[in-house]
Amino acid sequence: MAFDFNVGVWGWLILIVGALVLGIIVLVNIISINLFFRLDLTSNNIYTLSPASKSIVGNLNDKLVIKAYFTDNLPSPYNNTRRYLQEILDDYRNYSHGDLEYEIISPSDEAKLEEDALKKRCLHENIKDVIFAGFVDYEQLPGYFGLSGLFVLPSREEVWGLVINEAMACGLPVITTVKVGASADLVRDGVNGFVVRDGEPHELYNAMRKIVADSGLRQKMADSSGQMIRNFGAEHTARGVKEAILCAVSPV
């Protein structure tokens, strides 16, 4: 009985200690969320923002986004530079009351860099009617197609490009490249859109300009897209598969 009693006492003690530790962890997390601080033991406080910096970042009049470019997986000691910068940016963000955000971008992400360059160009040239929507859920695509007058898919490599089917089903003219598989079957050059060579921006620009500048041509191509895509529905596909099977099994 004494052995069982001791085991029971130790079990309760373990549960109590575990509960205390868990409570401390939860309390520390709550404090860290609501109260930011850092212990800086350096002689000249190089890891601490000056009062002037805190005042400036704490009184921003508008949202501020800082973008820093660092290559991923840098070797030592350069990885320490990135970590130091990130910690400083964390300080600025915490003292900004939500008005400052930052983003660390890898230069190897070419698509992201191209998008940033386009955004900057639109800003500098005061082009206001350009929207960078980013990823769009499939259910929201018809709404975006409905707001558009033209669909452009300038891919350098695309096995098919199902989004062309979707754009045509929404009644849009299509501009794409010879590297997109669907261009051979779905896009008739000059009828429901244009097919241009990949890597030829002037061809792409001229094709876009023709459709945008001519509302009559744009409407004619839109109507042609709607008519042509009817032949690529589920029933048409099933009929084609059936005919192919019958052809394969029939005697020569």
C-alpha positions as CSV (number, residue, x, y, z in Angstrom):
1,M,0.0,0.0,0.0
2,A,2.9,2.4,0.8
3,F,4.3,1.9,-2.7
4,D,1.0,2.6,-4.3
5,F,0.6,5.7,-2.2
6,N,4.0,7.1,-3.1
7,V,3.3,6.4,-6.8
8,G,0.1,8.3,-6.5
9,V,1.8,11.3,-4.7
10,W,4.5,11.5,-7.4
11,G,1.9,11.3,-10.1
12,W,0.0,14.3,-8.6
13,L,3.3,16.2,-8.2
14,I,4.2,15.6,-11.9
15,L,0.8,16.8,-13.0
16,I,1.0,19.9,-10.8
17,V,4.5,20.8,-12.1
18,G,3.4,20.1,-15.7
19,A,0.4,22.4,-15.3
20,L,2.6,25.1,-13.8
21,V,5.1,24.9,-16.6
22,L,2.3,25.0,-19.2
23,G,0.8,28.0,-17.5
24,I,4.1,29.8,-17.5
25,I,4.6,29.1,-21.2
26,V,1.1,30.4,-22.0
27,L,1.7,33.5,-19.9
28,V,5.0,34.2,-21.6
29,N,3.4,33.9,-25.0
30,I,0.6,36.3,-24.0
31,I,3.1,38.8,-22.7
32,S,5.3,38.5,-25.8
33,I,2.3,39.2,-28.1
34,N,1.2,42.3,-26.2
35,L,4.6,43.6,-24.9
36,F,7.7,43.7,-27.1
37,F,11.1,44.1,-25.6
38,R,14.7,42.9,-26.3
39,L,17.6,42.5,-23.9
40,D,20.7,44.3,-25.5
41,L,23.9,43.5,-23.7
42,T,26.3,45.2,-26.2
43,S,28.3,48.2,-24.9
44,N,27.0,50.6,-27.6
45,N,23.4,49.2,-27.8
46,I,23.8,48.3,-31.5
47,Y,20.7,46.0,-31.3
48,T,18.5,48.8,-29.8
49,L,16.5,51.4,-31.7
50,S,17.3,55.0,-30.8
51,P,14.5,57.1,-29.2
52,A,14.5,59.2,-32.5
53,S,13.9,56.0,-34.6
54,K,11.2,54.8,-32.2
55,S,9.5,58.2,-32.4
56,I,9.6,58.4,-36.2
57,V,8.3,54.9,-36.8
58,G,5.7,55.3,-34.1
59,N,4.2,58.3,-35.8
60,L,3.9,57.2,-39.4
61,N,1.1,59.0,-41.3
62,D,0.6,56.1,-43.7
63,K,1.4,52.4,-44.3
64,L,5.0,51.7,-45.1
65,V,6.3,48.5,-46.7
66,I,10.1,47.7,-46.7
67,K,11.4,45.2,-49.2
68,A,14.8,43.6,-48.6
69,Y,16.5,41.4,-51.1
70,F,18.6,38.5,-49.8
71,T,19.7,35.2,-51.4
72,D,18.4,32.1,-49.6
73,N,20.7,29.9,-47.6
74,L,23.6,32.3,-47.5
75,P,26.8,30.8,-45.9
76,S,28.3,32.1,-42.7
77,P,28.9,34.9,-41.8
78,Y,26.5,36.5,-44.4
79,N,23.6,34.6,-42.9
80,N,24.1,36.5,-39.7
81,T,23.7,39.8,-41.6
82,R,20.3,38.7,-42.8
83,R,19.3,37.6,-39.3
84,Y,20.5,41.0,-37.9
85,L,18.5,42.9,-40.5
86,Q,15.4,40.9,-39.9
87,E,15.6,41.5,-36.1
88,I,16.0,45.3,-36.7
89,L,13.0,45.3,-39.1
90,D,11.0,43.3,-36.4
91,D,11.8,46.2,-34.0
92,Y,10.6,48.8,-36.5
93,R,7.4,46.8,-37.1
94,N,6.6,46.4,-33.5
95,Y,7.1,50.1,-32.7
96,S,5.0,51.2,-35.7
97,H,1.7,50.1,-34.3
98,G,0.9,48.1,-37.4
99,D,1.8,50.8,-39.9
100,L,5.1,49.2,-41.1
101,E,5.5,45.8,-42.7
102,Y,8.5,44.3,-44.4
103,E,9.2,41.5,-46.9
104,I,12.4,39.6,-47.5
105,I,12.6,38.5,-51.2
106,S,15.1,36.1,-52.8
107,P,16.6,37.5,-56.0
108,S,16.2,34.0,-57.5
109,D,12.5,34.4,-57.5
110,E,12.3,36.0,-61.0
111,A,8.6,36.1,-61.3
112,K,8.3,38.1,-58.0
113,L,11.0,40.5,-59.2
114,E,9.3,41.0,-62.5
115,E,6.0,41.7,-60.8
116,D,7.7,44.2,-58.4
117,A,9.3,45.9,-61.4
118,L,6.0,46.2,-63.2
119,K,4.3,47.6,-60.1
120,K,7.1,50.2,-59.7
121,R,6.7,51.2,-63.4
122,C,3.0,51.6,-63.1
123,L,3.5,53.8,-60.0
124,H,6.2,56.0,-61.6
125,E,4.2,56.4,-64.8
126,N,1.0,57.0,-63.0
127,I,-0.8,54.1,-64.6
128,K,-3.8,53.5,-62.4
129,D,-5.9,51.0,-64.3
130,V,-3.7,48.0,-63.7
131,I,-4.6,45.5,-61.1
132,F,-2.2,42.8,-59.8
133,A,-4.7,40.3,-58.5
134,G,-2.3,37.6,-57.6
135,F,-3.7,34.1,-57.1
136,V,-7.5,33.9,-57.7
137,D,-9.7,31.1,-56.5
138,Y,-11.3,29.0,-59.2
139,E,-14.8,30.1,-58.1
140,Q,-13.9,33.7,-58.6
141,L,-12.5,33.4,-62.1
142,P,-15.8,34.1,-64.0
143,G,-16.0,37.4,-62.2
144,Y,-12.5,38.4,-63.3
145,F,-13.2,37.2,-66.9
146,G,-16.5,39.3,-66.8
147,L,-14.5,42.4,-66.1
148,S,-12.1,41.8,-68.9
149,G,-12.3,42.6,-72.6
150,L,-9.3,40.5,-73.7
151,F,-7.4,37.5,-72.4
152,V,-3.6,37.2,-72.9
153,L,-1.5,34.1,-72.1
154,P,2.1,34.9,-73.2
155,S,3.6,31.7,-71.8
156,R,7.0,30.5,-73.0
157,E,6.0,26.9,-72.3
158,E,2.5,25.4,-71.7
159,V,1.5,21.9,-72.5
160,W,-2.1,22.9,-73.1
161,G,-3.3,26.0,-71.2
162,L,-6.8,25.1,-69.9
163,V,-7.4,28.7,-68.9
164,I,-7.8,29.5,-72.6
165,N,-10.9,27.2,-72.7
166,E,-12.3,29.1,-69.7
167,A,-11.6,32.5,-71.1
168,M,-13.3,31.5,-74.4
169,A,-16.3,30.1,-72.5
170,C,-16.7,33.6,-71.0
171,G,-16.6,35.1,-74.5
172,L,-13.2,36.7,-74.6
173,P,-10.8,37.2,-77.5
174,V,-7.5,35.4,-76.8
175,I,-3.9,36.3,-77.5
176,T,-1.3,33.6,-76.8
177,T,2.0,32.2,-78.1
178,V,3.0,29.3,-80.3
179,K,4.4,27.6,-77.2
180,V,0.9,27.1,-75.7
181,G,-0.6,23.8,-76.8
182,A,-4.1,25.1,-77.0
183,S,-3.2,27.7,-79.5
184,A,-3.2,25.2,-82.4
185,D,-6.7,23.9,-81.7
186,L,-8.5,26.8,-80.0
187,V,-7.1,30.1,-81.3
188,R,-7.6,30.9,-85.0
189,D,-5.3,33.8,-85.8
190,G,-7.3,36.9,-86.8
191,V,-10.6,35.1,-86.0
192,N,-11.0,34.8,-82.3
193,G,-7.6,36.3,-81.3
194,F,-3.9,36.2,-82.3
195,V,-1.1,33.7,-81.9
196,V,2.4,35.3,-81.6
197,R,5.9,34.0,-81.2
198,D,7.2,33.6,-77.7
199,G,9.8,36.1,-76.5
200,E,8.7,38.7,-79.0
201,P,7.2,41.6,-77.0
202,H,6.6,43.8,-80.1
203,E,4.4,41.1,-81.7
204,L,2.5,40.8,-78.4
205,Y,2.1,44.5,-78.1
206,N,0.9,44.9,-81.7
207,A,-1.7,42.1,-81.2
208,M,-3.0,43.6,-78.0
209,R,-3.1,47.1,-79.6
210,K,-5.2,45.8,-82.6
211,I,-7.9,44.3,-80.3
212,V,-8.0,47.1,-77.7
213,A,-8.1,49.9,-80.3
214,D,-10.9,48.3,-82.4
215,S,-14.1,47.7,-80.4
216,G,-15.8,46.1,-83.5
217,L,-13.0,43.6,-84.0
218,R,-12.9,42.9,-80.3
219,Q,-16.7,42.1,-80.2
220,K,-16.4,39.9,-83.4
221,M,-13.5,37.9,-81.9
222,A,-15.4,37.6,-78.6
223,D,-18.4,36.1,-80.5
224,S,-16.2,33.7,-82.4
225,S,-14.6,32.5,-79.1
226,G,-18.0,31.7,-77.7
227,Q,-19.0,29.8,-80.8
228,M,-15.8,27.9,-81.2
229,I,-15.6,26.7,-77.6
230,R,-19.0,25.0,-77.9
231,N,-17.2,22.2,-79.9
232,F,-14.9,21.5,-77.0
233,G,-17.5,20.6,-74.3
234,A,-17.9,17.3,-72.4
235,E,-20.4,15.9,-74.9
236,H,-18.1,16.6,-77.9
237,T,-15.1,15.1,-76.1
238,A,-17.1,11.9,-75.2
239,R,-18.3,11.6,-78.8
240,G,-14.7,11.9,-80.1
241,V,-13.4,9.3,-77.6
242,K,-16.3,6.9,-78.6
243,E,-15.5,7.4,-82.3
244,A,-11.8,6.7,-81.7
245,I,-12.6,3.5,-79.8
246,L,-14.9,2.3,-82.5
247,C,-12.3,3.1,-85.1
248,A,-9.6,1.2,-83.2
249,V,-11.7,-2.0,-82.7
250,S,-13.4,-2.2,-86.1
251,P,-11.9,-4.5,-88.6
252,V,-9.7,-3.0,-91.3
